[in-house]
Amino acid sequence: MKNKATKKIIQHVLMATFALIMIYPLIWMISSSLKESSSVFVDSHSLIPKGWHFDNYIEGWNGFAGITFSTFFWNSTVITVIATVGSIASSTLIAFGFARIKFAGKKIWFVSMMLTMMLPFEMVMIPQYIMFNGFGWIDTYLPLILPTFFGIPFFIFLIMQFIRTIPMELDEAAKIDGCNTFDIFFRIIVPLIVPAMMTSAIFSFYWRWDDFMGPLIYLSTPEKYPVSLALKLFSDPNSVTNWGAMFAMSTLSILPIFIIFFVFQRYIVDGISSTGMKA
């Protein structure tokens, strides 16, 4: 009994240590957001501010050149919500096609789709920029939003595996009742794959909200910047950087992610645990 208790204590200590290591950067950022800007790196070893400067949040929220951070948060929300809706709607429809519909070249198209997951963004970045520039989409949200309406390979695969766990007998029973393919999709499949769709939506929200490279490449007007790109404006090599305000806005920028995670975390568990399990 003593050996078991000792093992449990050691396990809990190790888990607490690893957890502390993982969240330490987050704690340091929150602590730095309450420090005086000039002392952020001078007292970087201390997590307790010598003075509590809540005015960093006010200064940071005021933004730059008359553009407050409410504008940047709104821009991020618009991009993230529309892109997430587009990616989930299109990925679900494509996944249903791969999982339930027979068509010529199905395996070839599926393999081609999976291969696109192996392409790093750096490889397609320049061709995409040339293409979008030819469309006249530069300095608009279209390059950041419209491609998501053509499916995301990872979400397609995730949702497709979930659909495969649904018995084919349900489709056959629906056909007997007079349902066509779209009826089966909307009335039978969609209500049963909500966990997988929600899991994909959460991942999409994370990725779009944190995306820095996309807005950096395609946006040039500060009024259109999302939060991820607006934070860069705090760092000015030609003047003194307001580190306190920068960390304050960084802290606020992760709040939506935390809220989404804690509200919908059960869908992540349900969606991932059920994916790939045959009925």
BANUZA-478572 format. One line per field, with one value per atom (N, C-alpha, C): residue in three letters; z, y, x. Coordinates in steps of 0.2 Angstrom, whole numbers, always signed. Atoms other than C-alpha are relative to their C-alpha. Layout:
<recs>
residu = (ALA:...)
c3 = (Z:...)
c2 = (Y:...)
c1 = (X:...)
</recs>
This chain:
<recs>
residu = (MET:MET:MET:LYS:LYS:LYS:ASN:ASN:ASN:LYS:LYS:LYS:ALA:ALA:ALA:THR:THR:THR:LYS:LYS:LYS:LYS:LYS:LYS:ILE:ILE:ILE:ILE:ILE:ILE:GLN:GLN:GLN:HIS:HIS:HIS:VAL:VAL:VAL:LEU:LEU:LEU:MET:MET:MET:ALA:ALA:ALA:THR:THR:THR:PHE:PHE:PHE:ALA:ALA:ALA:LEU:LEU:LEU:ILE:ILE:ILE:MET:MET:MET:ILE:ILE:ILE:TYR:TYR:TYR:PRO:PRO:PRO:LEU:LEU:LEU:ILE:ILE:ILE:TRP:TRP:TRP:MET:MET:MET:ILE:ILE:ILE:SER:SER:SER:SER:SER:SER:SER:SER:SER:LEU:LEU:LEU:LYS:LYS:LYS:GLU:GLU:GLU:SER:SER:SER:SER:SER:SER:SER:SER:SER:VAL:VAL:VAL:PHE:PHE:PHE:VAL:VAL:VAL:ASP:ASP:ASP:SER:SER:SER:HIS:HIS:HIS:SER:SER:SER:LEU:LEU:LEU:ILE:ILE:ILE:PRO:PRO:PRO:LYS:LYS:LYS:GLY:GLY:GLY:TRP:TRP:TRP:HIS:HIS:HIS:PHE:PHE:PHE:ASP:ASP:ASP:ASN:ASN:ASN:TYR:TYR:TYR:ILE:ILE:ILE:GLU:GLU:GLU:GLY:GLY:GLY:TRP:TRP:TRP:ASN:ASN:ASN:GLY:GLY:GLY:PHE:PHE:PHE:ALA:ALA:ALA:GLY:GLY:GLY:ILE:ILE:ILE:THR:THR:THR:PHE:PHE:PHE:SER:SER:SER:THR:THR:THR:PHE:PHE:PHE:PHE:PHE:PHE:TRP:TRP:TRP:ASN:ASN:ASN:SER:SER:SER:THR:THR:THR:VAL:VAL:VAL:ILE:ILE:ILE:THR:THR:THR:VAL:VAL:VAL:ILE:ILE:ILE:ALA:ALA:ALA:THR:THR:THR:VAL:VAL:VAL:GLY:GLY:GLY:SER:SER:SER:ILE:ILE:ILE:ALA:ALA:ALA:SER:SER:SER:SER:SER:SER:THR:THR:THR:LEU:LEU:LEU:ILE:ILE:ILE:ALA:ALA:ALA:PHE:PHE:PHE:GLY:GLY:GLY:PHE:PHE:PHE:ALA:ALA:ALA:ARG:ARG:ARG:ILE:ILE:ILE:LYS:LYS:LYS:PHE:PHE:PHE:ALA:ALA:ALA:GLY:GLY:GLY:LYS:LYS:LYS:LYS:LYS:LYS:ILE:ILE:ILE:TRP:TRP:TRP:PHE:PHE:PHE:VAL:VAL:VAL:SER:SER:SER:MET:MET:MET:MET:MET:MET:LEU:LEU:LEU:THR:THR:THR:MET:MET:MET:MET:MET:MET:LEU:LEU:LEU:PRO:PRO:PRO:PHE:PHE:PHE:GLU:GLU:GLU:MET:MET:MET:VAL:VAL:VAL:MET:MET:MET:ILE:ILE:ILE:PRO:PRO:PRO:GLN:GLN:GLN:TYR:TYR:TYR:ILE:ILE:ILE:MET:MET:MET:PHE:PHE:PHE:ASN:ASN:ASN:GLY:GLY:GLY:PHE:PHE:PHE:GLY:GLY:GLY:TRP:TRP:TRP:ILE:ILE:ILE:ASP:ASP:ASP:THR:THR:THR:TYR:TYR:TYR:LEU:LEU:LEU:PRO:PRO:PRO:LEU:LEU:LEU:ILE:ILE:ILE:LEU:LEU:LEU:PRO:PRO:PRO:THR:THR:THR:PHE:PHE:PHE:PHE:PHE:PHE:GLY:GLY:GLY:ILE:ILE:ILE:PRO:PRO:PRO:PHE:PHE:PHE:PHE:PHE:PHE:ILE:ILE:ILE:PHE:PHE:PHE:LEU:LEU:LEU:ILE:ILE:ILE:MET:MET:MET:GLN:GLN:GLN:PHE:PHE:PHE:ILE:ILE:ILE:ARG:ARG:ARG:THR:THR:THR:ILE:ILE:ILE:PRO:PRO:PRO:MET:MET:MET:GLU:GLU:GLU:LEU:LEU:LEU:ASP:ASP:ASP:GLU:GLU:GLU:ALA:ALA:ALA:ALA:ALA:ALA:LYS:LYS:LYS:ILE:ILE:ILE:ASP:ASP:ASP:GLY:GLY:GLY:CYS:CYS:CYS:ASN:ASN:ASN:THR:THR:THR:PHE:PHE:PHE:ASP:ASP:ASP:ILE:ILE:ILE:PHE:PHE:PHE:PHE:PHE:PHE:ARG:ARG:ARG:ILE:ILE:ILE:ILE:ILE:ILE:VAL:VAL:VAL:PRO:PRO:PRO:LEU:LEU:LEU:ILE:ILE:ILE:VAL:VAL:VAL:PRO:PRO:PRO:ALA:ALA:ALA:MET:MET:MET:MET:MET:MET:THR:THR:THR:SER:SER:SER:ALA:ALA:ALA:ILE:ILE:ILE:PHE:PHE:PHE:SER:SER:SER:PHE:PHE:PHE:TYR:TYR:TYR:TRP:TRP:TRP:ARG:ARG:ARG:TRP:TRP:TRP:ASP:ASP:ASP:ASP:ASP:ASP:PHE:PHE:PHE:MET:MET:MET:GLY:GLY:GLY:PRO:PRO:PRO:LEU:LEU:LEU:ILE:ILE:ILE:TYR:TYR:TYR:LEU:LEU:LEU:SER:SER:SER:THR:THR:THR:PRO:PRO:PRO:GLU:GLU:GLU:LYS:LYS:LYS:TYR:TYR:TYR:PRO:PRO:PRO:VAL:VAL:VAL:SER:SER:SER:LEU:LEU:LEU:ALA:ALA:ALA:LEU:LEU:LEU:LYS:LYS:LYS:LEU:LEU:LEU:PHE:PHE:PHE:SER:SER:SER:ASP:ASP:ASP:PRO:PRO:PRO:ASN:ASN:ASN:SER:SER:SER:VAL:VAL:VAL:THR:THR:THR:ASN:ASN:ASN:TRP:TRP:TRP:GLY:GLY:GLY:ALA:ALA:ALA:MET:MET:MET:PHE:PHE:PHE:ALA:ALA:ALA:MET:MET:MET:SER:SER:SER:THR:THR:THR:LEU:LEU:LEU:SER:SER:SER:ILE:ILE:ILE:LEU:LEU:LEU:PRO:PRO:PRO:ILE:ILE:ILE:PHE:PHE:PHE:ILE:ILE:ILE:ILE:ILE:ILE:PHE:PHE:PHE:PHE:PHE:PHE:VAL:VAL:VAL:PHE:PHE:PHE:GLN:GLN:GLN:ARG:ARG:ARG:TYR:TYR:TYR:ILE:ILE:ILE:VAL:VAL:VAL:ASP:ASP:ASP:GLY:GLY:GLY:ILE:ILE:ILE:SER:SER:SER:SER:SER:SER:THR:THR:THR:GLY:GLY:GLY:MET:MET:MET:LYS:LYS:LYS:ALA:ALA:ALA)
c3 = (+0:+0:+0:+0:+4:-6:+6:-12:-5:+5:-22:+2:-2:-12:-2:+2:-15:-8:+7:-34:-2:+1:-34:+1:-2:-25:-5:+5:-37:-7:+6:-52:+0:+0:-46:+0:+0:-42:-7:+7:-60:-4:+4:-68:+2:-2:-58:-2:+3:-63:-7:+7:-81:-2:+1:-80:+1:-2:-72:-5:+5:-85:-7:+6:-99:+1:-1:-92:+3:-2:-86:-5:+5:-102:+1:-1:-100:+6:-6:-82:+0:+0:-86:-4:+4:-100:+4:-4:-88:+5:-5:-75:-3:+4:-88:-2:+2:-93:+5:-5:-76:+3:-2:-75:-4:+4:-80:-6:+7:-98:+1:+0:-94:+5:-5:-80:-2:+2:-90:-1:+1:-95:+6:-6:-80:+5:-5:-68:-3:+4:-80:+4:-4:-67:+6:-5:-55:-3:+3:-58:+4:-4:-45:-2:+2:-52:+7:-6:-40:+0:+0:-45:-5:+4:-52:-5:+5:-69:-4:+4:-74:-6:+5:-85:-7:+6:-98:-4:+4:-103:-3:+3:-106:-5:+6:-116:-6:+6:-126:-4:+4:-130:-4:+4:-136:-7:+6:-150:-3:+3:-163:-5:+5:-174:+0:+0:-168:-1:+1:-171:+6:-7:-155:-2:+1:-152:-1:+1:-153:-8:+7:-172:-2:+1:-172:+2:-2:-162:-4:+4:-173:-7:+7:-189:+1:-1:-181:+1:-1:-176:-7:+7:-194:-4:+4:-202:+3:-4:-189:-1:+0:-189:-7:+7:-208:-3:+3:-212:+4:-4:-198:-3:+3:-205:-7:+7:-223:+0:+0:-218:+2:-3:-208:-5:+5:-221:-6:+6:-236:+2:-1:-227:+2:-2:-220:-7:+7:-238:-3:+3:-245:+3:-4:-231:-2:+1:-234:-7:+7:-253:+0:+0:-249:+4:-4:-236:-2:+2:-244:-7:+8:-263:-4:+5:-276:-6:+7:-291:-3:+4:-304:+3:-3:-297:+7:-7:-279:+4:-4:-272:-2:+2:-283:+3:-2:-278:+8:-8:-259:+1:-1:-261:-1:+1:-269:+5:-6:-255:+6:-6:-242:-1:+2:-251:+1:-1:-249:+7:-7:-230:+1:-1:-233:-3:+3:-242:+5:-5:-231:-3:+2:-232:-4:+4:-238:-7:+7:-254:-4:+4:-259:+1:-2:-252:-6:+5:-267:-6:+5:-280:+2:-2:-270:+0:+0:-268:-8:+7:-287:-3:+2:-290:+3:-3:-278:-2:+3:-284:-7:+6:-301:+0:-2:-294:+2:-4:-286:+7:-7:-269:+5:-5:-261:+4:-5:-245:+1:-1:-244:+5:-4:-233:-4:+5:-248:+0:+0:-248:+7:-7:-229:+1:-2:-230:-6:+6:-248:+0:+1:-249:+5:-5:-233:-2:+3:-243:-5:+4:-253:+4:-4:-239:+3:-3:-227:+1:+0:-229:+7:-7:-210:+2:-2:-207:-4:+4:-221:+2:-3:-215:+6:-7:-197:-1:+1:-202:-4:+4:-215:+4:-4:-202:+5:-5:-190:-4:+4:-204:-1:+1:-207:+6:-6:-189:+0:+0:-194:-4:+4:-200:-7:+6:-218:+0:+0:-213:+1:-1:-208:-7:+7:-226:-4:+3:-233:+2:-2:-222:-2:+3:-227:-7:+7:-245:-1:+0:-242:+1:-2:-234:-5:+5:-250:+0:+0:-245:-6:+5:-258:+3:-3:-256:+5:-4:-249:+6:-6:-237:+5:-5:-230:+3:-3:-228:+6:-5:-219:+6:-6:-209:+4:-3:-205:+2:-1:-206:+4:-4:-200:+7:-7:-184:+4:-4:-179:+0:+0:-183:+3:-3:-173:+4:-4:-161:-5:+5:-176:-3:+3:-184:+5:-5:-167:+1:-1:-165:-5:+5:-182:+0:+0:-179:+6:-5:-163:-2:+3:-172:-5:+5:-186:+4:-4:-173:+2:-3:-165:-6:+5:-181:-4:+3:-189:+5:-5:-173:+1:-1:-171:-6:+7:-190:+0:+1:-192:-7:+6:-208:-6:+5:-219:+0:+0:-214:-1:+1:-214:-8:+8:-233:-4:+4:-239:+2:-3:-228:+1:-1:-229:+3:-3:-222:+8:-7:-203:+3:-2:-201:-1:+1:-208:+4:-3:-197:+5:-6:-185:+6:-7:-167:-1:+1:-172:-3:+4:-184:+4:-3:-174:+6:-6:-159:-2:+2:-170:+0:+0:-171:+6:-6:-153:+0:+1:-158:-5:+5:-166:+1:+0:-169:+1:+0:-171:+6:-6:-154:+6:-5:-137:+0:+1:-137:+7:-6:-125:+2:-2:-118:+4:-4:-105:-3:+4:-117:-4:+5:-129:+3:-4:-116:+3:-2:-110:-5:+6:-127:-2:+1:-129:+4:-5:-113:-2:+3:-120:-6:+7:-137:+1:-1:-129:+4:-4:-119:-4:+4:-134:-1:+1:-136:+6:-6:-118:+1:-1:-118:-4:+4:-133:+2:-2:-126:+6:-6:-109:-1:+1:-116:-4:+5:-130:+1:-1:-123:-1:+1:-122:-7:+7:-141:-2:+2:-143:+2:-2:-133:-3:+4:-141:-7:+7:-158:-2:+1:-157:+2:-3:-146:-5:+4:-158:-8:+7:-175:-1:+2:-183:+3:-3:-173:-4:+5:-184:+4:-3:-179:-1)
c2 = (-6:+0:+6:-6:+12:+1:+0:+8:+4:-3:+12:+8:-7:+28:+5:-3:+33:+2:-1:+30:+6:-5:+41:+7:-7:+55:+2:-1:+54:+2:-2:+54:+7:-6:+69:+6:-5:+79:+1:-1:+75:+4:-3:+80:+7:-7:+96:+4:-3:+100:+1:-1:+97:+5:-5:+107:+7:-7:+122:+2:-2:+121:+2:-1:+121:+7:-6:+136:+6:-5:+146:+6:-6:+157:+4:-4:+161:+4:-4:+166:+6:-5:+176:+6:-5:+185:+5:-4:+190:+4:-4:+196:+6:-5:+206:+6:-4:+214:+5:-4:+222:+4:-3:+228:+7:-6:+245:-2:+2:+244:-1:+0:+248:-6:+5:+234:-7:+6:+220:-5:+5:+212:+1:-1:+220:-5:+4:+210:-6:+5:+196:-7:+6:+183:+0:-1:+189:+0:+1:+184:+5:-5:+197:+7:-7:+215:+4:-4:+228:+5:-4:+239:-2:+2:+235:+5:-6:+245:-3:+2:+241:+5:-4:+256:-2:+3:+245:-2:+3:+238:+6:-6:+256:+2:-2:+261:-4:+4:+246:+0:-1:+247:+6:-6:+264:-1:+2:+257:+5:-4:+267:+5:-5:+283:+0:+0:+283:-6:+6:+265:-4:+4:+256:-7:+7:+238:-4:+2:+236:-2:+1:+237:-6:+6:+224:-6:+6:+212:-1:+1:+215:-3:+3:+211:-7:+7:+195:-4:+4:+190:-1:+1:+193:-5:+5:+183:-7:+7:+169:-3:+3:+167:-2:+2:+167:-5:+6:+156:-6:+6:+144:-3:+2:+143:-3:+2:+141:-7:+7:+127:-6:+5:+117:-2:+2:+118:-4:+4:+113:-6:+7:+100:-5:+5:+92:-3:+2:+91:-5:+4:+84:-6:+6:+72:-5:+4:+65:-3:+3:+63:-6:+5:+53:-6:+6:+42:-4:+4:+38:+0:+0:+42:-3:+4:+31:+5:-4:+41:-2:+2:+39:+3:-3:+42:+2:-2:+43:-1:+1:+35:+5:-5:+46:+7:-7:+62:+0:+0:+56:+0:-1:+53:+6:-6:+69:+5:-4:+78:-1:+2:+69:+3:-3:+74:+7:-7:+92:+2:-1:+90:+0:+1:+86:+6:-5:+102:+6:-6:+116:+6:-6:+133:+4:-4:+140:-2:+2:+130:+3:-2:+136:+8:-7:+154:+5:-4:+162:-1:+1:+154:+2:-2:+158:+8:-7:+176:+3:-2:+178:-1:+1:+170:+5:-4:+181:+7:-7:+197:+1:-1:+193:+1:-1:+192:+7:-6:+209:+0:+1:+202:+3:-2:+209:+6:-5:+220:+0:+1:+212:-7:+6:+198:-6:+5:+187:-6:+6:+177:-4:+4:+173:-4:+3:+168:-5:+4:+162:-7:+7:+147:-5:+5:+139:-2:+3:+137:-5:+5:+124:-6:+6:+112:+0:+1:+109:-7:+7:+92:-4:+4:+88:+0:+1:+92:-5:+5:+82:-7:+7:+67:-2:+1:+69:-1:+1:+71:-7:+6:+57:-6:+5:+45:-1:+0:+50:-3:+2:+47:-8:+8:+29:-4:+3:+25:-1:+0:+28:-6:+6:+12:+2:-1:+11:-1:+2:+4:+6:-6:+21:+4:-3:+28:-4:+4:+13:+1:-1:+15:+7:-7:+34:-1:+1:+29:-3:+4:+17:+5:-5:+32:+6:-5:+42:+6:-5:+52:+0:+0:+58:+1:+0:+60:+6:-6:+78:-1:+1:+73:-5:+4:+59:+4:-4:+71:+5:-5:+85:-3:+3:+74:-5:+6:+59:+1:+0:+62:+6:-6:+80:+0:+0:+78:-5:+5:+63:+1:-2:+71:+7:-6:+86:+1:+0:+81:+2:-1:+80:+7:-7:+96:+5:-4:+105:+0:+1:+98:+4:-3:+104:+8:-7:+121:+3:-2:+123:+1:+0:+119:+6:-5:+131:+7:-6:+145:+1:-1:+142:+3:-1:+142:+7:-6:+157:+6:-5:+168:+1:-1:+165:+1:+0:+166:+7:-6:+179:+1:-1:+175:+2:-2:+176:+7:-8:+194:+4:-4:+199:+0:+0:+194:+4:-3:+200:+6:-6:+215:+5:-6:+232:+6:-6:+244:-2:+1:+245:-1:+1:+247:-7:+6:+230:-6:+5:+221:-4:+4:+207:+1:-1:+206:-3:+3:+194:+5:-5:+207:+7:-6:+222:+0:+1:+216:+2:-1:+218:+8:-7:+237:+3:-3:+239:+0:+0:+234:+5:-5:+249:+1:+0:+248:+7:-7:+267:+4:-3:+271:-5:+4:+264:-4:+5:+248:+0:+0:+249:-8:+7:+231:-2:+2:+232:+0:+0:+237:-6:+6:+224:-7:+6:+210:+0:-1:+217:-2:+1:+216:-8:+7:+199:-5:+4:+193:+0:+0:+199:-4:+4:+191:-7:+7:+174:-2:+1:+176:-4:+3:+171:-8:+7:+155:-4:+4:+150:-1:+0:+154:-6:+5:+143:-7:+7:+129:-3:+3:+128:-1:+1:+130:-6:+5:+117:-6:+6:+105:-7:+6:+91:-3:+2:+91:-2:+3:+89:-7:+7:+74:-5:+5:+66:-1:+0:+71:-5:+3:+64:-7:+7:+48:-4:+4:+43:-1:+0:+46:-6:+5:+31:-7:+6:+18:-2:+3:+7:-3:+2:+3:-7)
c1 = (+4:+0:+4:-4:+14:+4:-4:+23:-5:+5:+6:-1:+1:+4:+6:-6:+22:+0:+0:+20:-5:+5:+4:+3:-3:+13:+5:-5:+28:-3:+3:+16:-3:+3:+6:+5:-5:+22:+3:-3:+29:-5:+6:+12:+0:+0:+12:+6:-7:+30:-1:+1:+26:-5:+6:+10:+3:-2:+19:+5:-5:+33:-4:+3:+20:-4:+4:+10:+4:-4:+25:+0:+0:+26:-6:+6:+8:+0:+0:+10:+5:-5:+25:-3:+3:+16:-5:+5:+1:+4:-4:+14:+3:-3:+23:-5:+5:+7:-2:+1:+6:+6:-6:+24:+1:-2:+31:+4:-3:+37:+7:-7:+55:+3:-2:+56:-2:+3:+48:+6:-5:+65:+5:-5:+75:-2:+3:+64:-3:+3:+60:+0:+0:+65:-5:+5:+51:-7:+7:+33:-5:+4:+27:+2:-2:+27:+1:-2:+35:-6:+6:+20:-5:+6:+3:-2:+1:+2:-6:+6:-16:-1:+1:-15:+3:-3:-5:-6:+6:-22:-3:+3:-29:+4:-4:-14:+0:+0:-14:-6:+6:-32:-1:+0:-30:+3:-3:-20:+4:-5:-11:-4:+2:-15:-8:+7:-33:-4:+3:-36:+0:+0:-41:+0:-1:-39:-7:+7:-58:-1:+0:-56:+4:-4:-42:-4:+4:-53:-6:+6:-68:+3:-3:-57:+2:-1:-51:-6:+6:-68:-4:+3:-75:+4:-4:-61:-1:+0:-61:-7:+7:-80:-2:+2:-83:+4:-4:-68:-2:+2:-73:-7:+6:-91:+1:-2:-84:+3:-4:-72:-4:+4:-84:-5:+5:-98:+3:-3:-87:+3:-3:-77:-5:+6:-93:-3:+3:-100:+5:-5:-84:+1:-1:-82:-5:+6:-99:+1:-1:-95:+5:-5:-79:-3:+2:-88:-6:+7:-105:-1:+2:-105:+6:-4:-97:+1:-1:-89:+7:-6:-75:+6:-6:-58:+0:+1:-63:+6:-6:-47:+6:-5:-36:-1:+2:-45:+2:-1:-44:+8:-8:-25:+3:-3:-22:-2:+2:-32:+5:-5:-21:+7:-7:-5:+1:-1:-9:+1:-2:-8:+7:-7:+10:+4:-3:+14:+1:-1:+22:-3:+3:+14:+5:-5:+31:+1:-1:+30:-6:+5:+13:-1:+1:+15:+1:-1:+22:-5:+5:+11:-7:+6:-4:+0:+0:+1:+0:+0:+4:-7:+7:-13:-5:+4:-22:+1:-1:-13:-3:+3:-19:-7:+7:-37:-1:+1:-34:-3:+2:-37:+5:-5:-22:-3:+3:-26:-8:+7:-43:+0:+0:-49:-2:+1:-53:+5:-4:-37:+0:+0:-39:-6:+6:-57:-2:+3:-62:+3:-3:-50:-3:+3:-58:-7:+7:-75:+1:-2:-66:+2:-2:-63:+7:-7:-48:+1:-1:-40:+0:+0:-38:-7:+7:-56:-4:+4:-62:+2:-2:-52:-3:+3:-58:-7:+7:-76:-2:+1:-75:+0:-1:-69:-5:+6:-83:-6:+6:-96:+0:-1:-89:-2:+2:-94:-8:+7:-112:-2:+2:-121:-3:+2:-125:-8:+7:-142:-5:+4:-148:-1:+1:-145:-5:+5:-154:-7:+7:-169:-3:+3:-170:-2:+2:-170:-6:+6:-184:-6:+5:-193:-1:+0:-190:+5:-5:-175:+5:-5:-163:+7:-7:-144:+0:+0:-146:-4:+4:-160:+4:-4:-149:+6:-5:-135:-2:+3:-145:-4:+4:-157:+3:-3:-147:+7:-8:-128:+2:-3:-126:-2:+2:-136:+5:-4:-125:+7:-7:-108:+1:-1:-110:+6:-7:-95:+6:-5:-84:+0:+1:-90:+2:-2:-88:+8:-7:-70:+4:-3:-66:+0:+2:-74:+5:-5:-63:+7:-7:-47:+0:+0:-52:+0:+0:-55:+7:-7:-38:+4:-5:-29:-1:+2:-38:+2:-1:-37:+7:-8:-18:+4:-4:-14:+4:-4:+0:+3:-3:+8:-5:+4:-7:-2:+1:-12:+6:-6:+6:+1:-1:+7:-5:+5:-10:-3:+3:-15:+6:-5:-6:-3:+3:-19:-1:+1:-18:-7:+7:-37:-3:+3:-39:+4:-4:-26:-4:+3:-32:+5:-3:-26:+7:-7:-11:+5:-4:-4:+1:-1:-8:+5:-4:+2:+7:-6:+17:+2:+0:+14:+3:-3:+20:+7:-7:+37:+3:-3:+46:+7:-8:+65:+2:-3:+66:-2:+2:+58:+0:+0:+55:-7:+5:+44:-4:+4:+29:-2:+1:+31:-6:+5:+19:-7:+6:+5:-1:+0:+10:-2:+2:+9:-7:+7:-7:-5:+4:-15:+1:-1:-7:-4:+4:-16:-7:+7:-33:-1:+1:-30:-1:+0:-29:-7:+6:-45:-6:+5:-57:+2:-2:-47:-1:+1:-48:-8:+7:-67:-3:+3:-70:+2:-3:-59:-4:+4:-68:-7:+7:-85:-1:+1:-83:+5:-6:-69:-3:+3:-81:-1:+1:-84:+7:-7:-65:+1:-1:-65:-4:+4:-80:+2:-1:-75:+6:-6:-57:-1:+0:-61:-5:+4:-75:+3:-3:-65:+4:-4:-59:-2:+3:-69:-6:+5:-79:-6:+6:-97:-1)
</recs>
